[in-house]
Amino acid sequence: MTPALSYVLKTALCLTLFYLAYEIFLKKETFFQLNRFFLVAGLWLSFIIPAFPVASPFRTFTVTGAGDISLLSAPPSGGFMPADLLIVLYAAGVLAFLARFGFQLLKLRRVVQAHGIRRLRGVKIVAVDRLFSPFSFFDLIFLDPGPSPDADIRRILAHEQVHIRQFHSLDILLMEIVLSLQWFNPFVWPYKKALQATHEYLADAGVIAQGFSPVRYQLHMFEQHVGAPLFEFGHNFKKSQIKRRIMMLSKTKSPAAARLKLLLALPLALGLILAFAQPRLVAGPAAVQETVVKDDEARMQADHVKTELERLAAMEKEVRDKLATTQDESAKKELEMMLKKIAAKKHELTGPVPGVQVMDSPEQLKAMAVELQAKEEALKMEFEKTTDESKKVEIKAALSKTREKEEQLKIMFERGKTSGAYLPSKEECRKMMAELDAKEADVRAKLAETTNPEEKAKLEQLLEKIAAKRESLKKSAEMDKASR
């Protein structure tokens, strides 16, 4: 199953569970504002929880070897799969429902343009004929004020103004988007009806709170039960199940303890988070054995390097002793060349040193010099053409590095290191050491200030690298001294 399809199905499961929790525990309660909060929060959480999976504290995946990790991150094989057909069908449904939503908005706009907006009792009214039942959309109320008695108009306006003040249209727009994304989910449709019904209960309660007679208001709702076609996202005065609305108006208020039912959202959300959590990777016996083998290989390599360095040190001592006693100039040159080879071999075993270049011939040095000069000219031309100040700063930094490399090549020519390894001079090592000291001080200052564990780990790794470079420079200085 593709990640996209998996996410859509997980979202559907979340929506279903939030709706069932509302239907079983909250639907009959009269805490309408809390019910609205639960339903809207359920919409948001249904899309957020599957999108950001956490590491599971309970589930683990045992890694038996390096192949298991590659399998976990391997992309799906090529070719058209059945899941691809499902994605195409799903996308087609989403586009169809979004088009339907857009058509409704366009239809509403045409109604406003055709009838215009005027004010009645301090609110914005779009006066329409009996083709429409009274409803509101944001701060506009759509109704036919002509034949209705004045008392009925006041009740309708009071009802719709509650929708407007509490921004119920935002909930409906969100619900329409969710419905378009979850059109295949059979529970998304009753979810929408539940949210609209909650809005109507809130509006009815708001009308009664303004001093209107509950009996007259209930009779008015009953008389207005039969209505004309509605907009899907409009708050309609006659859309809800009238019997249910009348019953909720007459119902005894739920006890305060019933509010605690809203806390059901917490274990439900936590359960979904744990259900979608990613398993933690745990090394199995084979993986541990693989790691042990790699460690053994590294240890054997380190032992080999140590043995070879000891052998070279003994050989170097023997050559130096011969060099101190011989009087033959040709023999001295051979012994000095041997010392240089020993120093180069030591450098090879201890690893590359920052700022060290290994060259085999003057031709290679010349070729590199030509490349660096060409790069420098290209950077100069780019600097002249650009007008971006930040880009100019980057080009200047690149030019500086290029010129440093050119200077290094000049030093190599001057010192005549045309074979073997080029080693920094004593002065160069001191300069590099000073730079490393400054860098280390800066890193340690940042380490003292930060409280982020990940940042601390990165800074500590950087300190280890600086220490390794310092040791390499010390060895390089020793080898440079030995080769002179």
N, C-alpha and C positions, 0 to 999 in steps of 0.2 A: 504494500500500500504506500502510495506517495505521501510525503509530508503534508502537502496541501489538502489531500482528501482526508487524511487522518485528523488534521486540525478541524475541518468542517464537521466531521462526525463527532469529535469530542465536544465541540461547541453545541451541537444538537443535543448531546447527552446532558450537558449542563443546563440548557434551557428547559429540557424535559423535567429534570429533577427540581429545579426552582419552581416550575409551574405546579408540579405535584405537591410540593411542600406548601405552596399557597392554598391550593385546592383543599388539602386535608386539614391544615391547621389554622389558616388565617381568613379564609373566605367569609365565614359567618361572623367575624368580629366587626365591631363598629369603629375601630380605630383606623379610619380610612386613610389618614395621612401616613401612618406607619405602613399600611398595606401598599400604598403608592410607592413609598421609599423602598420597600422590599422588592416589588416588581421591577422598578427601574434599576435598582442595584443588581438584580438578577440578570438583566440584559447585559450590563457592562461586564460583570464578572464572568459571564458565560463566554465572552470573547477574550478576556484578559487571562484567565487561569490557564487555558491550554496554550496560550502564546508564550508564556514564560515558565516553562517547567523547572522545578528545583531538583536538587539531588535528594534522592529518597533516603530517609534514615533507616529504612527497613529492608528494602530490596537491594540485592547486589547481583553483579554479573561477574562470574569467575572467568578470568582470562587465563587460558591454558597455553598461550604462546603469542608471539608477535602477530601471527595471522589473524587472531581473533579481533585485535584492535583494528586492523585494516578492514576486516569484514564489517565492523560497526560503522565505519565512515565511508565504505565503498559506495559509489553512485550506482543507481539502478542500471541494469543492462539495457542496451539499445533496442529499438524496435517498438512497434505499437502494442501496448499491453491493454488488457481489459480495463484496468484502472484508468487508462487514458480516455477511454470511451465514457466512463462515468464522469470524469472531469469535464469533458465536452458537453455532456447532457446537463450537468450542474450549471456550467457557465451560461448555457443557453437559457435555462430557467431564470437565473439571476438577471440576465439582460432583459428578458420578457417582463419580469415584475418591476424592474427599474423603469422600463418604458411605460408600463401601466401607471406607476407613481408619477412619472413626469407628465403623462397625459392628464392626470387629475389636477396637478398644479397648473398646467396650461389652461385647462377648462375653468378653473377657479379665477385665473387672471382675466379670462375673457368675460366672465360674469361681472367682475369689478369694472372692467372697461366699458361694458355695455350699460350698466345701471348707475355707475358713479358712486361716490362716497359722500354722505351727508351726516350731519350730527343730529341725534335725537336724545334728549335728556342727558346731554354731556358725553355721549359715547358715539363712536363711528358706526354708521349704519350703511349697509348696502341693501337698498329696498328692492326685493325681487317679487315675482308673482308666486302663485301657489305651486308652481313646478318644484319649488324647494321647500323643505321643512326648515324651521329656524335652526341655525347652528352658528358657531363662532370659529374663527381661525385667527390666532394671535389677537390683535386688537380690533378686528373687524367682526361685526355681528350681521349675519345674513338673515333677513326675515321680511315678511310682508306685513307692514304695519297698518294696512288699510282697513279691512273688515273686523279685525280683532278688537274686543273691548279694551278700554284703557287699562283696567286692572290686569288683564291677561298680558298686555304689552309690558307692564311694569314687572310682572313675575318673570317673563321671558328674559328681559334685560338683566334683572337681578341674577338669574341663573347663569346666563352667559358671561356676565362680568366676573363671576367667581372663577370660571375657566380662564378668563383673560388674566386676572390678578395672580393666579397660581401657575401660570405658564404651562397649562396642560398641553398646548399645541406642540411644545418641544418634545414631550413624551411621545406624542403621536407620531411626529416625524421620525424620532429614533426607532419607534416600533415598526414603522413602514420600511425603514432601511434593514432592520433585523429580519423582517418578514421576507424581503427580497433576497437576503443572503441565506435564509433558512426555509425557503418555500417548500421544500420536500418534507419538512418536519411536521407531522400531524399535530403536534402540541403547540406550534407557534400560533395557530389560529385561535384556539381558546385562550392562549396567553394574551393576545391582542384584545379579545373581548373582555377578559378580566381587568386589564388596565383601563379600558374605556368605561367599564361599569364602575370602577373605583373613582374615576373622574366624575361620573354622574352622581355618585353618592356624596362626594365632596361638595359638588355644586348644589345639590338638594339641601344638604345640611347648612350650607352658606346662606341660602334663601330664607330658610326658617330662622336662622340666627339674626337676620335683618328685620324680623318682626312680622313676617307674612303669616297668615293663618295656615297651620298645617293641614286642616281639613279642606279649605278652599284650594290649597296648592295641590293636594292629592287628587281632588276632583278635576282640577285643570289638567293634570298629567293624564288622567284616565280619558278625558274628553279628547286629548290630543294624541291618542295612541296610534291612530291610523294616519300615516303621513306619506309624502311623496318620496321619490328617489333621493339618496343622500350622497354627499361626498364621503369617500372612505376615511379621510383624515380629519374631517370637520367634526367639531363637538356639536352633536345634534340634540336639541331639546327633547325630541320624541323617539330617539333611537333605542335606548336601553329597554330591557324588559320592564314594562311599567309595573307589573305585579311585584317584581323583585324590588324595585325602587320604593314602592309604597310600603312594602314590608320592612325594608331597612329604615325608613323614616319612622315607622311605628315601633320598631324593636327597642327593647330596653338596652341601655348602654352596657357594653361589655365591662366586666370588673377590671380594675387596674392591674390585677395579677395577670390578666390575659396579655398584657403588653410583653410579658416575658417570652411569649411565643416567638417574638421577633428575633430572639437570640438563637433560634434554630438556624438562622443564616450562618452563624459562625461555624458550628460543626459541619454544616453542609459544605461551606466553602473550603474548610480545612480538609474534609474528606476528598473533595474533588482535587485539591492541590496534591494530596498524597497519592491519589489514584493515577494522576498524570505525571508524577515525579519520575525522573530518569534514574535507573539503577546505578549504584556506585560500582566502579571497577575494582575487583579484588583479584590479586595474583593467585593463580592456582599452583599446584605442585610443579607442573611442567614449566610454567612461566618463571617460578622461583629458580628451578634448575637451570633455565636458560640464562637468568641473571647471574647465577653462581658461575656458570661456564664463562660468561663474558668477563666477570670479575677475575676469574682464574687466568684468563688469557691476558688481561691487563696487568695482573701481578707478574706473570711470566715475562711479559714484555719489559716491565720495569726492572726485573732482576737481570734480564739480558743487557739492558742499557747500563745498569750499574756495573756489571762484570766487564763490559767492553770499555767503560770509562776507566776502571781500575787498570785494565791491560794497557790502555793508551797512556795513562799516567806513568806506569812503570817503563814503558817504551820511551816516553819523553825524558824521564830521568836518565835513562841509559844514553840517549842521544846527546843530552846536555853534558853528561860526563865526558863523552868522546870529544865533543866540541871544545871542551875546556882543555883537553890534553893534546889535541892534534895541532900540528904546525903547517900541514899541507893546505894551501889555499883552495884547491879544487875539492878536497875532502870537506873543508869547512862549508863551502857552498852547498854541497850535497846534503850535509847534516842540517844546515839552515832550511833548505827546501823541505827536508823531512819533517822538521819542526812545524813548518807552515801546514803541511798536509795533516799532521797530527792535530793541530789546532782546528783546521777545517772539519776534520772528522768529529772532533768533540762538539763543535757547533752543530753539526748535522744531527748528532745524537740528542743534544739538549733542546732541539727545536729552534724555530726561527725567532730572531730577536727583532723587536720593533725598530724600524729604520734600517734593517739589514737587507741588502740585495745580493742575490747569488748570480754571478755572471760567468760565462764560460769563455768569452772572447771579446776583444775590443770591438768587433763588428756588431755584436749584440748591443753593446753600450751605445755605439753610434746610431744604430737603428732606433733604440729607445729615445735617444736625444732628438732625433728627427721627428718622431711621433709627438714628443712633448712640445717641441717648437710649433708643430702644426696645430696641436690642441690649444696652445697659448694664443696663436693668431686667430683661431676660430672664436675663442672666448672674447678676445678684444673686439672683433667685429660684432659679436652678439651684444656686447656691452654698449657699443655705440648706437646700435639700432633700437634697443629697448628703451621704453620710457617709464616702465614700472620700477619704482624705487626698491621694492622688496626683491624683485628679480635682479636688480643691479647688485644688491648686497650679496646674493647667492653667487653671482658671477665673479665678484671680487674675491670671495672665499675660495672658489675653484681656481682662480688665477694664482692666488697665494700658494695653494698646495702644489700646483703645477711648477711654479718657480722654485719651490723648495726641492722638488724632485730633480729639477735641472741642476741646482747647486750640488745636490748629492752626487749626481753623475760626474760633475766637474771634479769633485774631491776624489772620486774613484779613479779618474784619469790621472790626476796629479800624483796620487799615491802609488800608481802603477799596479793596482790590483786587477790584473787582466785575467786571472784564473783563480779558481777556488772561491772562497767566500769573502765578501767585503765586510769588514768589521768596523764599527764606529771607533773613532779615536777616543783618547782619554777625555779630551775637552768635550767632544760630542756626547759621551756617556754622562758627563757631569751636567750638561745642559738638559739631557733627557731626564736625568734623575731629579733635577729641580722642577721640571714640568710635572713629573709624577708626584712629587711631594705636594705641589700646589693642587693638583687634581685630587689627591687623597684628602687633603685638608677640606676642600670644598665638599667632597662626598660625605666625610664624617660630620660636617656641619649640617648637611641636609638630613643625615641619618638621625641626628640628635633632635631635630625639629619634627620629623614626620611621626605620625601614629598609625599610618596605614600599614598593615602587615605585608601586603604585596609589595608596596613601595620599599619597605625595609629590606625585604628579601632581595629585590633588584639591586639596591645600594650595597648590600653585603656581598653579592656576587661581583659587583664592580670593584669593591675593595680587594677581593681575592685576585681578580685579573690584574689589578695594579701591582699587588705583591708579586705575582708571577712575572710581570714585566720587569720589576726591579731586580729580581734574581737573575733573569736572563741578561740584563744589562751588566750586572756584576760579572757574570761568566764571560760575557763578550769583552769586557775590559781586561780580564785576566788573560784571555786568548790573544788579544791585541798586544799585551805586554810580552807574552811569550813569543810572538811572531817577530818581534823587533830584535 
